[in-house]
Amino acid sequence: MKKDKHVDAELFELFLTSGAYRDYAEQFLRPDQIDDVDISKYVETKQAAE
């Protein structure tokens, strides 16, 4: 969705780097519904952005 510009890229990265996705999951999902997420696959590093 980020690549297709359905979601603002900066907002998406903030959602991941702030841990908001994890906080939401812990509050509203059962533990067996929560997956481990490697956000490095989705967040650009500063070197890659330059």
PDB file of N, CA, C and O in Angstrom:
ATOM      1  N   MET A   1       0.833  -1.195   0.000  1.00  0.00           N
ATOM      2  CA  MET A   1       0.000   0.000   0.000  1.00  0.00           C
ATOM      3  C   MET A   1       0.874   1.255   0.000  1.00  0.00           C
ATOM      4  O   MET A   1       0.532   2.257  -0.628  1.00  0.00           O
ATOM      5  N   LYS A   2       1.988   1.193   0.697  1.00  0.00           N
ATOM      6  CA  LYS A   2       2.909   2.336   0.702  1.00  0.00           C
ATOM      7  C   LYS A   2       3.465   2.578  -0.699  1.00  0.00           C
ATOM      8  O   LYS A   2       3.518   3.716  -1.167  1.00  0.00           O
ATOM      9  N   LYS A   3       3.877   1.503  -1.361  1.00  0.00           N
ATOM     10  CA  LYS A   3       4.460   1.628  -2.701  1.00  0.00           C
ATOM     11  C   LYS A   3       3.453   2.160  -3.710  1.00  0.00           C
ATOM     12  O   LYS A   3       3.817   2.891  -4.631  1.00  0.00           O
ATOM     13  N   ASP A   4       2.185   1.794  -3.536  1.00  0.00           N
ATOM     14  CA  ASP A   4       1.131   2.253  -4.450  1.00  0.00           C
ATOM     15  C   ASP A   4       0.523   3.583  -4.027  1.00  0.00           C
ATOM     16  O   ASP A   4      -0.437   4.060  -4.632  1.00  0.00           O
ATOM     17  N   LYS A   5       1.099   4.181  -2.969  1.00  0.00           N
ATOM     18  CA  LYS A   5       0.683   5.491  -2.463  1.00  0.00           C
ATOM     19  C   LYS A   5      -0.761   5.531  -1.960  1.00  0.00           C
ATOM     20  O   LYS A   5      -1.441   6.553  -2.051  1.00  0.00           O
ATOM     21  N   HIS A   6      -1.212   4.386  -1.426  1.00  0.00           N
ATOM     22  CA  HIS A   6      -2.516   4.346  -0.767  1.00  0.00           C
ATOM     23  C   HIS A   6      -2.396   4.849   0.668  1.00  0.00           C
ATOM     24  O   HIS A   6      -3.371   5.289   1.278  1.00  0.00           O
ATOM     25  N   VAL A   7      -1.162   4.772   1.192  1.00  0.00           N
ATOM     26  CA  VAL A   7      -0.852   5.211   2.550  1.00  0.00           C
ATOM     27  C   VAL A   7       0.343   6.150   2.463  1.00  0.00           C
ATOM     28  O   VAL A   7       1.293   5.877   1.729  1.00  0.00           O
ATOM     29  N   ASP A   8       0.307   7.248   3.201  1.00  0.00           N
ATOM     30  CA  ASP A   8       1.423   8.185   3.232  1.00  0.00           C
ATOM     31  C   ASP A   8       2.663   7.470   3.765  1.00  0.00           C
ATOM     32  O   ASP A   8       2.611   6.861   4.834  1.00  0.00           O
ATOM     33  N   ALA A   9       3.771   7.537   3.038  1.00  0.00           N
ATOM     34  CA  ALA A   9       4.996   6.817   3.390  1.00  0.00           C
ATOM     35  C   ALA A   9       5.557   7.233   4.750  1.00  0.00           C
ATOM     36  O   ALA A   9       5.967   6.380   5.537  1.00  0.00           O
ATOM     37  N   GLU A  10       5.579   8.523   5.028  1.00  0.00           N
ATOM     38  CA  GLU A  10       6.116   8.989   6.313  1.00  0.00           C
ATOM     39  C   GLU A  10       5.238   8.546   7.483  1.00  0.00           C
ATOM     40  O   GLU A  10       5.744   8.165   8.538  1.00  0.00           O
ATOM     41  N   LEU A  11       3.942   8.599   7.291  1.00  0.00           N
ATOM     42  CA  LEU A  11       3.021   8.170   8.342  1.00  0.00           C
ATOM     43  C   LEU A  11       3.146   6.667   8.584  1.00  0.00           C
ATOM     44  O   LEU A  11       3.119   6.215   9.728  1.00  0.00           O
ATOM     45  N   PHE A  12       3.281   5.909   7.521  1.00  0.00           N
ATOM     46  CA  PHE A  12       3.462   4.463   7.624  1.00  0.00           C
ATOM     47  C   PHE A  12       4.725   4.138   8.415  1.00  0.00           C
ATOM     48  O   PHE A  12       4.703   3.283   9.300  1.00  0.00           O
ATOM     49  N   GLU A  13       5.822   4.816   8.099  1.00  0.00           N
ATOM     50  CA  GLU A  13       7.070   4.569   8.812  1.00  0.00           C
ATOM     51  C   GLU A  13       6.965   4.974  10.283  1.00  0.00           C
ATOM     52  O   GLU A  13       7.512   4.298  11.153  1.00  0.00           O
ATOM     53  N   LEU A  14       6.275   6.059  10.558  1.00  0.00           N
ATOM     54  CA  LEU A  14       6.067   6.471  11.945  1.00  0.00           C
ATOM     55  C   LEU A  14       5.256   5.420  12.703  1.00  0.00           C
ATOM     56  O   LEU A  14       5.571   5.098  13.848  1.00  0.00           O
ATOM     57  N   PHE A  15       4.227   4.895  12.074  1.00  0.00           N
ATOM     58  CA  PHE A  15       3.391   3.841  12.654  1.00  0.00           C
ATOM     59  C   PHE A  15       4.247   2.644  13.057  1.00  0.00           C
ATOM     60  O   PHE A  15       4.048   2.062  14.124  1.00  0.00           O
ATOM     61  N   LEU A  16       5.193   2.282  12.206  1.00  0.00           N
ATOM     62  CA  LEU A  16       6.055   1.138  12.503  1.00  0.00           C
ATOM     63  C   LEU A  16       7.128   1.469  13.533  1.00  0.00           C
ATOM     64  O   LEU A  16       7.301   0.742  14.511  1.00  0.00           O
ATOM     65  N   THR A  17       7.849   2.567  13.313  1.00  0.00           N
ATOM     66  CA  THR A  17       8.980   2.879  14.196  1.00  0.00           C
ATOM     67  C   THR A  17       8.546   3.288  15.600  1.00  0.00           C
ATOM     68  O   THR A  17       9.307   3.121  16.554  1.00  0.00           O
ATOM     69  N   SER A  18       7.349   3.816  15.737  1.00  0.00           N
ATOM     70  CA  SER A  18       6.865   4.212  17.066  1.00  0.00           C
ATOM     71  C   SER A  18       6.365   3.016  17.872  1.00  0.00           C
ATOM     72  O   SER A  18       6.220   3.100  19.091  1.00  0.00           O
ATOM     73  N   GLY A  19       6.103   1.905  17.185  1.00  0.00           N
ATOM     74  CA  GLY A  19       5.573   0.729  17.868  1.00  0.00           C
ATOM     75  C   GLY A  19       4.061   0.777  18.041  1.00  0.00           C
ATOM     76  O   GLY A  19       3.495  -0.053  18.754  1.00  0.00           O
ATOM     77  N   ALA A  20       3.404   1.731  17.403  1.00  0.00           N
ATOM     78  CA  ALA A  20       1.943   1.864  17.536  1.00  0.00           C
ATOM     79  C   ALA A  20       1.225   0.606  17.071  1.00  0.00           C
ATOM     80  O   ALA A  20       0.212   0.222  17.655  1.00  0.00           O
ATOM     81  N   TYR A  21       1.738  -0.042  16.023  1.00  0.00           N
ATOM     82  CA  TYR A  21       1.102  -1.265  15.537  1.00  0.00           C
ATOM     83  C   TYR A  21       1.127  -2.355  16.602  1.00  0.00           C
ATOM     84  O   TYR A  21       0.168  -3.114  16.745  1.00  0.00           O
ATOM     85  N   ARG A  22       2.229  -2.429  17.351  1.00  0.00           N
ATOM     86  CA  ARG A  22       2.383  -3.440  18.397  1.00  0.00           C
ATOM     87  C   ARG A  22       1.490  -3.115  19.590  1.00  0.00           C
ATOM     88  O   ARG A  22       0.865  -4.011  20.158  1.00  0.00           O
ATOM     89  N   ASP A  23       1.427  -1.842  19.972  1.00  0.00           N
ATOM     90  CA  ASP A  23       0.555  -1.431  21.074  1.00  0.00           C
ATOM     91  C   ASP A  23      -0.899  -1.761  20.765  1.00  0.00           C
ATOM     92  O   ASP A  23      -1.623  -2.261  21.626  1.00  0.00           O
ATOM     93  N   TYR A  24      -1.326  -1.481  19.531  1.00  0.00           N
ATOM     94  CA  TYR A  24      -2.694  -1.778  19.112  1.00  0.00           C
ATOM     95  C   TYR A  24      -2.953  -3.287  19.190  1.00  0.00           C
ATOM     96  O   TYR A  24      -3.975  -3.729  19.715  1.00  0.00           O
ATOM     97  N   ALA A  25      -2.014  -4.061  18.660  1.00  0.00           N
ATOM     98  CA  ALA A  25      -2.167  -5.517  18.657  1.00  0.00           C
ATOM     99  C   ALA A  25      -2.270  -6.063  20.075  1.00  0.00           C
ATOM    100  O   ALA A  25      -3.124  -6.904  20.353  1.00  0.00           O
ATOM    101  N   GLU A  26      -1.421  -5.600  20.961  1.00  0.00           N
ATOM    102  CA  GLU A  26      -1.439  -6.089  22.340  1.00  0.00           C
ATOM    103  C   GLU A  26      -2.729  -5.719  23.059  1.00  0.00           C
ATOM    104  O   GLU A  26      -3.170  -6.439  23.954  1.00  0.00           O
ATOM    105  N   GLN A  27      -3.331  -4.609  22.674  1.00  0.00           N
ATOM    106  CA  GLN A  27      -4.564  -4.164  23.323  1.00  0.00           C
ATOM    107  C   GLN A  27      -5.798  -4.880  22.771  1.00  0.00           C
ATOM    108  O   GLN A  27      -6.725  -5.174  23.525  1.00  0.00           O
ATOM    109  N   PHE A  28      -5.822  -5.162  21.474  1.00  0.00           N
ATOM    110  CA  PHE A  28      -7.052  -5.634  20.852  1.00  0.00           C
ATOM    111  C   PHE A  28      -7.018  -7.058  20.302  1.00  0.00           C
ATOM    112  O   PHE A  28      -8.057  -7.580  19.898  1.00  0.00           O
ATOM    113  N   LEU A  29      -5.850  -7.694  20.277  1.00  0.00           N
ATOM    114  CA  LEU A  29      -5.760  -9.041  19.732  1.00  0.00           C
ATOM    115  C   LEU A  29      -5.347 -10.043  20.802  1.00  0.00           C
ATOM    116  O   LEU A  29      -4.736  -9.689  21.810  1.00  0.00           O
ATOM    117  N   ARG A  30      -5.695 -11.299  20.556  1.00  0.00           N
ATOM    118  CA  ARG A  30      -5.219 -12.372  21.434  1.00  0.00           C
ATOM    119  C   ARG A  30      -3.743 -12.608  21.116  1.00  0.00           C
ATOM    120  O   ARG A  30      -3.310 -12.367  19.989  1.00  0.00           O
ATOM    121  N   PRO A  31      -2.974 -13.072  22.085  1.00  0.00           N
ATOM    122  CA  PRO A  31      -1.540 -13.297  21.841  1.00  0.00           C
ATOM    123  C   PRO A  31      -1.264 -14.195  20.634  1.00  0.00           C
ATOM    124  O   PRO A  31      -0.284 -13.977  19.922  1.00  0.00           O
ATOM    125  N   ASP A  32      -2.111 -15.200  20.392  1.00  0.00           N
ATOM    126  CA  ASP A  32      -1.883 -16.098  19.257  1.00  0.00           C
ATOM    127  C   ASP A  32      -2.187 -15.439  17.908  1.00  0.00           C
ATOM    128  O   ASP A  32      -1.897 -16.021  16.863  1.00  0.00           O
ATOM    129  N   GLN A  33      -2.758 -14.253  17.916  1.00  0.00           N
ATOM    130  CA  GLN A  33      -3.050 -13.529  16.677  1.00  0.00           C
ATOM    131  C   GLN A  33      -1.953 -12.524  16.312  1.00  0.00           C
ATOM    132  O   GLN A  33      -1.991 -11.926  15.236  1.00  0.00           O
ATOM    133  N   ILE A  34      -0.987 -12.341  17.198  1.00  0.00           N
ATOM    134  CA  ILE A  34       0.051 -11.330  16.991  1.00  0.00           C
ATOM    135  C   ILE A  34       1.285 -11.982  16.382  1.00  0.00           C
ATOM    136  O   ILE A  34       1.856 -12.914  16.949  1.00  0.00           O
ATOM    137  N   ASP A  35       1.689 -11.477  15.218  1.00  0.00           N
ATOM    138  CA  ASP A  35       2.883 -11.968  14.534  1.00  0.00           C
ATOM    139  C   ASP A  35       4.084 -11.097  14.881  1.00  0.00           C
ATOM    140  O   ASP A  35       3.944  -9.907  15.164  1.00  0.00           O
ATOM    141  N   ASP A  36       5.264 -11.708  14.852  1.00  0.00           N
ATOM    142  CA  ASP A  36       6.494 -10.920  14.958  1.00  0.00           C
ATOM    143  C   ASP A  36       6.679 -10.190  13.634  1.00  0.00           C
ATOM    144  O   ASP A  36       6.478 -10.770  12.566  1.00  0.00           O
ATOM    145  N   VAL A  37       7.059  -8.927  13.705  1.00  0.00           N
ATOM    146  CA  VAL A  37       7.222  -8.122  12.502  1.00  0.00           C
ATOM    147  C   VAL A  37       8.645  -7.578  12.445  1.00  0.00           C
ATOM    148  O   VAL A  37       9.118  -6.958  13.398  1.00  0.00           O
ATOM    149  N   ASP A  38       9.317  -7.811  11.334  1.00  0.00           N
ATOM    150  CA  ASP A  38      10.639  -7.242  11.106  1.00  0.00           C
ATOM    151  C   ASP A  38      10.425  -5.951  10.317  1.00  0.00           C
ATOM    152  O   ASP A  38      10.305  -5.977   9.092  1.00  0.00           O
ATOM    153  N   ILE A  39      10.377  -4.826  11.025  1.00  0.00           N
ATOM    154  CA  ILE A  39      10.049  -3.563  10.358  1.00  0.00           C
ATOM    155  C   ILE A  39      11.146  -3.100   9.408  1.00  0.00           C
ATOM    156  O   ILE A  39      10.904  -2.224   8.578  1.00  0.00           O
ATOM    157  N   SER A  40      12.356  -3.671   9.510  1.00  0.00           N
ATOM    158  CA  SER A  40      13.440  -3.254   8.614  1.00  0.00           C
ATOM    159  C   SER A  40      13.096  -3.553   7.148  1.00  0.00           C
ATOM    160  O   SER A  40      13.667  -2.946   6.243  1.00  0.00           O
ATOM    161  N   LYS A  41      12.177  -4.473   6.917  1.00  0.00           N
ATOM    162  CA  LYS A  41      11.739  -4.779   5.552  1.00  0.00           C
ATOM    163  C   LYS A  41      10.870  -3.665   4.971  1.00  0.00           C
ATOM    164  O   LYS A  41      10.726  -3.555   3.754  1.00  0.00           O
ATOM    165  N   TYR A  42      10.298  -2.847   5.836  1.00  0.00           N
ATOM    166  CA  TYR A  42       9.321  -1.849   5.411  1.00  0.00           C
ATOM    167  C   TYR A  42       9.760  -0.405   5.616  1.00  0.00           C
ATOM    168  O   TYR A  42       9.162   0.515   5.057  1.00  0.00           O
ATOM    169  N   VAL A  43      10.805  -0.205   6.421  1.00  0.00           N
ATOM    170  CA  VAL A  43      11.271   1.137   6.746  1.00  0.00           C
ATOM    171  C   VAL A  43      12.584   1.383   6.024  1.00  0.00           C
ATOM    172  O   VAL A  43      13.504   0.568   6.097  1.00  0.00           O
ATOM    173  N   GLU A  44      12.668   2.511   5.327  1.00  0.00           N
ATOM    174  CA  GLU A  44      13.894   2.849   4.630  1.00  0.00           C
ATOM    175  C   GLU A  44      14.946   3.321   5.621  1.00  0.00           C
ATOM    176  O   GLU A  44      14.650   4.055   6.563  1.00  0.00           O
ATOM    177  N   THR A  45      16.166   2.891   5.392  1.00  0.00           N
ATOM    178  CA  THR A  45      17.261   3.403   6.220  1.00  0.00           C
ATOM    179  C   THR A  45      17.686   4.747   5.646  1.00  0.00           C
ATOM    180  O   THR A  45      17.419   5.043   4.482  1.00  0.00           O
ATOM    181  N   LYS A  46      18.335   5.542   6.449  1.00  0.00           N
ATOM    182  CA  LYS A  46      18.781   6.865   5.974  1.00  0.00           C
ATOM    183  C   LYS A  46      19.748   6.717   4.805  1.00  0.00           C
ATOM    184  O   LYS A  46      19.706   7.531   3.882  1.00  0.00           O
ATOM    185  N   GLN A  47      20.608   5.716   4.811  1.00  0.00           N
ATOM    186  CA  GLN A  47      21.556   5.514   3.720  1.00  0.00           C
ATOM    187  C   GLN A  47      20.827   5.193   2.418  1.00  0.00           C
ATOM    188  O   GLN A  47      21.191   5.698   1.356  1.00  0.00           O
ATOM    189  N   ALA A  48      19.789   4.347   2.504  1.00  0.00           N
ATOM    190  CA  ALA A  48      19.041   3.976   1.309  1.00  0.00           C
ATOM    191  C   ALA A  48      18.286   5.162   0.745  1.00  0.00           C
ATOM    192  O   ALA A  48      18.094   5.255  -0.467  1.00  0.00           O
ATOM    193  N   ALA A  49      17.855   6.069   1.609  1.00  0.00           N
ATOM    194  CA  ALA A  49      17.075   7.234   1.179  1.00  0.00           C
ATOM    195  C   ALA A  49      17.952   8.276   0.497  1.00  0.00           C
ATOM    196  O   ALA A  49      17.458   9.082  -0.292  1.00  0.00           O
ATOM    197  N   GLU A  50      19.242   8.267   0.791  1.00  0.00           N
ATOM    198  CA  GLU A  50      20.155   9.290   0.243  1.00  0.00           C
ATOM    199  C   GLU A  50      20.593   9.005  -1.142  1.00  0.00           C
ATOM    200  O   GLU A  50      21.357   9.779  -1.719  1.00  0.00           O
TER     201      GLU A  50
END
